[in-house]
């Protein structure tokens, strides 16, 4: 599991632009979620729940949302890859007049790579938990009446 986590972190920082756009989308979604659920947060604090437990429950929820998104993304990616593995894309019409000096195959095919599926799954969960931390921390700094007022 540690190996998958390290690979997920490398993947997050390798594709910075894509990671940044995804992080912004998750942060905005979680910020709206926390604004709507500020009443719930205020009630939890008013009933005496510790801030660490509240943080943990919201982080688990963010991880669950990330897991659902990662599973949907993996399913869509698997469907696209299924077409690429079985049929492929024929670039023969482009390559017919090209002479490279050696024979090449004009059909581009995909392959199954379990490692990339695992890295994508762990990255989706990890990124959603990391991005959820700041809005949750900001919401926990509000006093209880301010949370219950919304």
C-alpha positions, 0 to 999 in steps of 0.5 A: 500500500505504501508503494501505491501511495508513493506512486500516487504522490509522484503522479500528482506532482508529475501532471501539475496542470491537470492536478491543479485543475482537479484540485480547484474543482474538488475544492470548490465542490467541497467548499459549497458542500461545507457551506451547506453543511455548516448547520450540521457542523455547528450541531456537532460542535454544540453537542460536544463532538471534538474538532478532531473527530469532526475533521476525521468524519468530513475527511472520510466523507471527502475520501468517499466522494473521491473514491466514487469519482475515481471508480467512475473515472476508472470505469469510463477509462476501462471502456475506452481502453477496451475499444483500444485493446480489441479494435484500435485506431487505424491510421493507415489512411495517413501512412499509405503515402509515407515511406519511412524505410521500414515497415510499421503497423498502421493500427494503434492498439492499447494495452492493459496496465494494472499499475496505472489503474491503481495509481489513478484510484489512489490519486483520486482518493488522496487528492480529494482528502488533501484538498478537503483539509483546508475548507474543513479547517476554515469551517472549524475555526468559526464559532458555534452560533455562526455555524448555526446561523446559516 
